[in-house]
Each structure stands twice: as C-alpha cells, then as structure tokens.
C-alpha cells in the first residue's frame, strides 16, 4: 500500500510499505481521510515515538470503509463507513483497528468530517467528563479554544449546560468559539486572562483544560474554584514552572491531572469510544455536534498542511484526503 513515510531527517513523502494484517477481532479499513494532530509534528522529529506495537506511520485518527473483518468480528459489514482513533497509521491507504474502536460515520457527514471526530472529541470527552467530572451548571475554562480539541470541548460543554470560558489568540478564532457556544471569550494576546475569568466566574472555575503548561500555571491556579480540577492536556508553552505555591493547591483542594490518550490501553480506548458513541453519535446526526474543519488537503500536500499547523494558523481540524 501507499503511505506517507518519514525519512531519517524528518521529511515526509508518499512511499510504499506493507499493508497491515488483521487479528481475529480487528477490521481492515480502506482509509479515505485522516486528520493532523500536533503529535504528528513531534513524532516526525523523533520526539514522540508510537506506543509499543503501534504502527510507526503518522496519523492518530481516520475515516474510511470496512474492507475486511476478522473471524471473531460481529456487528460490522464490508462497506460500512467508519471512523476511529488510532495509536498510529492514519497516513496510509489501509489501517487495522480493533472492531470495538470503530464508530459509524453518521450519514450526514463526509469522510473528511468523519476523520475530524475521533482524536479531538474523544480527548475532550475523556478529559472533561471521565477525568474532569464536569457537570451541569459548573464553569469550565478551555484554553486554545479554536484548536481541534478546543472546538470539540466547547460543544460538549454546551451540551451538558456548563458555563464556558475560552481563550484564543485572534478575533477570528474567538468568533468561532462564540459560534460554537462559548459564553465568555478572551484574547490571550491582549493581556492576562485571569481578570476576565474572574468576571465570568466570580467564585472561580471548576475545571480547566490546558494545552499550554508552564506559562499559564499561576493564572490557572488562581482561576480555580474550591475543589477545582486542572487537566493538563499539553505543554506547548513549556514544562517547567519556576515557583509553585503549594498552599494554594492545598487550601483550595485543587486536583492537578496529567493526561494523554495515545498511550491508554486498548481496553480503555474501546470503553471510551463506546461511551462517547452512546453520548454523541445521535447528536452528530441531528447537527447538534459537528466536527470543525479548518482546511482539507490532498495527501500529496502533507508538508504544506503540517506547515499550517506549525504556524498555528488553523482554527479547527486540518484534514488529509488519502488518494490512490
């Protein structure tokens, strides 16, 4: 099969590799589209190796058509349209996945839209509900609100009736966040976000989803309410904090949770997928939830697509169409 391969210098281009075999409980998917994640940019530079046993090919999600089924698989048929989370292997013509991790692509969505669902929506769902315990009426601060995970998180928080505060770096991105359901929008380039958060949630926020890390540490701690939860999804701004006031963490009973989805065991990913599907698939069909797509690229143009993400120009997901 053809796939986008990475050479020893970190360059990516279409080449040829072995088509994956499937286990008795797996599906072979003819991939129609995949979507970019920042992990792809790290992996191609050697900074984020795939989990043991995972495909070394880039790509953490995909949509496509069921081509083959393992002998133990039930509930799926050849030709079914599916999307799924992957530990790797999305930038290719074929991918093998555990059948329990496949989700049907709603009839009203294209393959490109289907490919933009798994990674960001499952990440947001896990971090907000499984880890963050977000409930109706609580306040959530979502950093990088116009990112893929950010746009998913806004919609999911809206569906449960939370007070949604977001940060983003341009008016265009903030307008997108507002259109998705954000109640308060804050441009982080115009100064500290903490004063605006305090206006929107006078007692502090119950949950923060943070992708930035060290530069936001102090403001995040000060923004949290009593029993607040800080979920660290990423550390794009840095990993080391110079000074930490432990008293604030103790007195406010703050929980600090580190998280990654890619390295979770398959059993947990299957349980997460099925929980999310039960919550969300009908909402996608009804148009209440939607994948937010920044742009769609032919996979021959993967380098330009990566450059767009590296320059932080995207609002929503960048999608690659996988060709013949």
C-alpha positions as CSV (number, residue, x, y, z in Angstrom):
1,X,0.0,0.0,0.0
2,X,1.0,3.6,-0.3
3,X,1.6,5.6,2.9
4,X,3.2,8.9,4.0
5,X,6.6,7.9,5.3
6,X,9.2,9.8,7.4
7,X,12.8,9.6,6.5
8,X,15.8,9.8,8.9
9,X,15.8,13.6,8.5
10,X,12.2,14.0,9.5
11,X,11.0,14.7,5.9
12,X,7.6,13.2,4.9
13,X,6.6,12.0,1.5
14,X,4.4,9.3,-0.1
15,X,6.1,5.9,-0.4
16,X,5.3,2.2,-0.3
17,X,5.0,-0.1,2.7
18,X,3.4,-3.3,3.8
19,X,-0.4,-3.5,4.1
20,X,-1.4,-4.3,7.7
21,X,-2.6,-7.8,8.6
22,X,-5.7,-8.0,10.9
23,X,-6.2,-10.1,14.0
24,X,-9.5,-12.1,14.6
25,X,-11.0,-9.2,16.5
26,X,-9.9,-6.4,14.1
27,X,-11.2,-4.6,11.0
28,X,-9.2,-3.6,7.9
29,X,-10.2,-0.2,6.8
30,X,-9.6,1.4,3.4
31,X,-8.7,4.9,4.6
32,X,-10.4,7.8,2.9
33,X,-9.3,10.6,5.2
34,X,-7.1,11.3,8.2
35,X,-6.6,14.4,10.3
36,X,-3.5,16.2,11.6
37,X,-2.5,16.3,15.3
38,X,0.4,18.1,17.0
39,X,1.7,14.6,18.0
40,X,2.4,14.1,14.2
41,X,4.7,17.1,14.2
42,X,6.6,15.8,17.3
43,X,6.7,12.2,16.0
44,X,8.3,13.1,12.7
45,X,11.1,14.8,14.5
46,X,11.7,11.8,16.8
47,X,10.2,13.4,19.9
48,X,7.0,11.3,20.3
49,X,7.6,7.7,19.4
50,X,4.5,5.5,18.9
51,X,3.5,3.1,21.7
52,X,5.0,-0.4,21.6
53,X,3.4,-2.5,18.9
54,X,1.7,0.5,17.2
55,X,2.3,1.4,13.5
56,X,5.3,3.8,13.0
57,X,3.3,5.6,10.4
58,X,1.9,9.0,11.4
59,X,-1.8,9.6,12.0
60,X,-3.9,9.2,15.1
61,X,-7.3,9.0,13.5
62,X,-9.0,8.2,10.3
63,X,-12.3,7.5,8.4
64,X,-12.9,5.0,5.7
65,X,-14.7,1.9,4.6
66,X,-14.6,-1.6,6.1
67,X,-12.6,-3.8,3.7
68,X,-12.1,-7.0,5.7
69,X,-13.3,-8.4,9.0
70,X,-11.6,-10.7,11.4
71,X,-13.2,-14.0,12.1
72,X,-14.4,-13.0,15.6
73,X,-15.9,-9.7,14.5
74,X,-19.6,-9.1,14.8
75,X,-21.8,-6.1,14.0
76,X,-19.8,-4.8,11.1
77,X,-20.1,-5.4,7.4
78,X,-17.9,-4.9,4.4
79,X,-18.6,-1.4,3.0
80,X,-19.6,0.2,6.3
81,X,-18.4,3.7,6.8
82,X,-16.4,4.1,10.0
83,X,-14.1,6.4,11.8
84,X,-11.7,5.5,14.7
85,X,-8.9,6.6,17.0
86,X,-5.5,5.1,16.1
87,X,-2.2,4.7,18.0
88,X,-0.6,5.4,14.6
89,X,-1.1,4.5,11.0
90,X,-3.6,7.0,9.7
91,X,-1.5,8.5,6.9
92,X,-1.9,5.4,4.8
93,X,-4.3,3.7,2.4
94,X,-5.2,1.0,4.9
95,X,-5.3,0.7,8.7
96,X,-6.1,-2.2,11.1
97,X,-8.2,-1.4,14.1
98,X,-9.9,-3.3,17.0
99,X,-13.5,-3.6,16.0
100,X,-14.6,-2.2,19.3
101,X,-12.9,1.1,18.5
102,X,-14.8,1.7,15.3
103,X,-17.6,4.2,15.2
104,X,-20.1,4.6,12.3
105,X,-19.8,7.8,10.4
106,X,-23.2,9.5,10.5
107,X,-24.9,9.5,7.1
108,X,-25.0,13.3,7.1
109,X,-21.2,13.6,7.4
110,X,-18.5,13.2,4.8
111,X,-15.4,11.1,5.2
112,X,-13.4,14.3,5.8
113,X,-15.8,15.3,8.6
114,X,-15.7,11.8,10.0
115,X,-11.9,11.9,10.2
116,X,-12.1,15.1,12.2
117,X,-14.0,13.5,15.0
118,X,-12.1,10.7,16.9
119,X,-9.0,12.3,18.4
120,X,-10.3,15.6,19.4
121,X,-13.8,14.6,20.6
122,X,-12.5,11.5,22.5
123,X,-9.8,13.6,24.0
124,X,-12.2,16.3,25.1
125,X,-14.8,13.8,26.3
126,X,-12.3,11.8,28.4
127,X,-10.7,14.9,30.0
128,X,-13.9,16.8,30.7
129,X,-16.1,14.0,31.9
130,X,-14.1,10.9,32.9
131,X,-11.2,12.9,34.5
132,X,-12.6,16.4,35.0
133,X,-16.1,15.4,36.2
134,X,-17.8,18.4,34.6
135,X,-21.4,18.8,35.5
136,X,-24.3,21.0,34.5
137,X,-24.0,24.5,35.9
138,X,-20.3,24.3,36.5
139,X,-17.8,26.6,34.9
140,X,-15.0,25.5,32.6
141,X,-12.0,27.4,31.2
142,X,-10.9,26.0,27.8
143,X,-7.5,27.3,26.6
144,X,-6.7,27.1,22.9
145,X,-10.5,27.2,22.2
146,X,-10.2,27.3,18.5
147,X,-7.9,24.2,18.3
148,X,-9.3,20.8,17.3
149,X,-9.8,19.7,21.0
150,X,-10.9,23.2,22.0
151,X,-13.7,23.3,19.4
152,X,-14.9,19.8,20.5
153,X,-14.7,20.7,24.2
154,X,-16.8,23.8,23.7
155,X,-19.6,21.8,22.0
156,X,-19.5,19.0,24.6
157,X,-19.6,21.5,27.5
158,X,-22.5,23.3,25.9
159,X,-24.4,20.0,25.6
160,X,-24.2,19.5,29.4
161,X,-25.1,23.0,30.3
162,X,-21.8,24.4,31.6
163,X,-20.6,28.0,31.8
164,X,-17.9,28.1,29.1
165,X,-15.0,30.5,29.1
166,X,-12.3,30.2,26.4
167,X,-9.1,31.8,25.4
168,X,-7.7,32.2,21.8
169,X,-5.3,34.4,20.0
170,X,-7.3,36.2,17.4
171,X,-10.8,37.7,16.9
172,X,-11.5,35.2,14.1
173,X,-10.8,32.3,16.4
174,X,-12.8,33.9,19.3
175,X,-15.7,34.4,16.9
176,X,-15.6,30.7,16.1
177,X,-15.6,29.8,19.7
178,X,-18.6,32.1,20.3
179,X,-20.5,30.5,17.5
180,X,-19.9,27.0,19.0
181,X,-21.4,28.0,22.4
182,X,-18.7,29.8,24.4
183,X,-20.2,32.2,26.9
184,X,-17.0,34.3,27.5
185,X,-14.2,34.8,25.0
186,X,-10.8,36.1,26.0
187,X,-7.9,37.2,23.7
188,X,-4.8,36.0,25.4
189,X,-2.6,38.3,23.3
190,X,-4.2,41.4,24.9
191,X,-3.0,40.6,28.5
192,X,-3.6,38.3,31.4
193,X,-6.7,36.1,31.1
194,X,-7.3,35.9,34.9
195,X,-9.2,39.2,35.4
196,X,-11.7,38.3,32.7
197,X,-12.1,34.7,34.1
198,X,-12.9,36.2,37.5
199,X,-15.6,38.4,36.0
200,X,-17.2,35.4,34.2
201,X,-16.9,33.1,37.2
202,X,-16.7,35.1,40.4
203,X,-16.0,32.1,42.6
204,X,-13.5,30.6,40.2
205,X,-13.9,27.9,37.5
206,X,-14.5,24.2,38.4
207,X,-12.4,22.8,35.5
208,X,-9.6,24.0,33.3
209,X,-8.4,22.3,30.1
210,X,-4.9,23.5,29.5
211,X,-2.7,22.8,26.5
212,X,-0.1,25.5,27.3
213,X,1.5,24.4,30.6
214,X,4.1,26.4,32.5
215,X,3.3,30.0,31.3
216,X,-0.3,29.6,32.4
217,X,0.4,27.8,35.7
218,X,0.0,30.7,38.2
219,X,-3.1,32.2,36.5
220,X,-4.7,28.7,36.2
221,X,-4.2,28.0,39.9
222,X,-5.6,31.4,40.8
223,X,-8.6,30.9,38.5
224,X,-9.7,27.7,40.0
225,X,-12.6,27.4,42.5
226,X,-12.6,25.4,45.7
227,X,-12.3,21.7,44.7
228,X,-11.3,22.8,41.2
229,X,-9.6,20.5,38.7
230,X,-6.7,21.4,36.3
231,X,-6.3,18.9,33.5
232,X,-3.0,19.2,31.7
233,X,-3.6,18.1,28.1
234,X,-0.5,19.6,26.7
235,X,2.6,21.6,27.5
236,X,3.1,23.6,24.3
237,X,4.4,26.6,26.2
238,X,6.9,24.7,28.4
239,X,7.0,22.0,31.1
240,X,8.9,23.6,34.0
241,X,7.4,26.0,36.5
242,X,9.9,28.0,38.5
243,X,7.9,28.6,41.6
244,X,4.9,26.7,42.9
245,X,2.8,27.8,45.8
246,X,1.6,24.5,47.3
247,X,-0.5,26.3,49.9
248,X,-3.0,27.4,47.3
249,X,-3.3,23.9,46.0
250,X,-3.9,22.5,49.5
251,X,-6.2,25.2,50.8
252,X,-8.4,25.2,47.6
253,X,-8.3,21.4,47.4
254,X,-7.2,21.6,43.8
255,X,-6.7,18.4,41.7
256,X,-4.0,18.5,39.1
257,X,-4.4,15.8,36.5
258,X,-1.9,14.9,33.7
259,X,-3.3,13.0,30.8
260,X,-2.5,11.5,27.4
261,X,-4.9,9.5,25.2
262,X,-2.5,7.8,22.8
263,X,-0.8,5.6,25.5
264,X,-4.0,4.4,27.1
265,X,-4.5,0.6,26.9
266,X,-6.7,-0.7,24.1
267,X,-9.4,-1.8,26.6
268,X,-9.7,1.7,27.9
269,X,-9.9,3.2,24.4
270,X,-12.6,0.8,23.5
271,X,-14.6,1.6,26.6
272,X,-14.1,5.4,26.0
273,X,-15.1,5.0,22.3
274,X,-18.3,3.2,23.2
275,X,-19.2,5.6,26.0
276,X,-18.6,8.6,23.7
277,X,-20.6,7.0,20.8
278,X,-23.6,6.5,23.1
279,X,-23.4,10.1,24.2
280,X,-22.6,11.8,20.9
281,X,-23.4,9.9,17.6
282,X,-27.1,10.9,17.6
283,X,-26.1,14.5,18.3
284,X,-23.9,14.4,15.2
285,X,-26.8,13.0,13.2
286,X,-29.0,15.8,14.4
287,X,-26.4,18.5,13.8
288,X,-26.1,19.4,17.5
289,X,-22.5,18.4,17.4
290,X,-20.2,19.0,14.4
291,X,-16.6,18.4,13.5
292,X,-14.9,21.8,12.9
293,X,-12.7,21.7,9.8
294,X,-10.1,24.3,9.1
295,X,-9.0,23.0,5.7
296,X,-8.8,19.9,3.6
297,X,-5.6,18.9,1.7
298,X,-4.7,16.2,-0.7
299,X,-2.2,13.9,1.0
300,X,0.4,14.9,-1.6
301,X,0.4,18.3,0.1
302,X,1.1,17.0,3.6
303,X,4.1,19.2,4.1
304,X,2.1,22.4,3.4
305,X,-0.6,21.1,5.8
306,X,2.0,20.5,8.5
307,X,3.3,23.9,8.0
308,X,-0.1,25.5,8.5
309,X,-0.4,23.7,11.9
310,X,3.2,24.5,12.9
311,X,2.4,28.2,12.3
312,X,-0.7,27.9,14.4
313,X,-2.9,29.2,11.6
314,X,-5.6,26.6,11.8
315,X,-9.0,27.0,13.6
316,X,-10.4,23.5,13.9
317,X,-9.0,20.4,12.2
318,X,-6.7,20.1,9.3
319,X,-7.7,17.1,7.2
320,X,-5.8,15.0,4.6
321,X,-7.7,13.2,1.8
322,X,-6.0,9.8,1.2
323,X,-5.6,9.1,-2.5
324,X,-5.0,6.1,-4.7
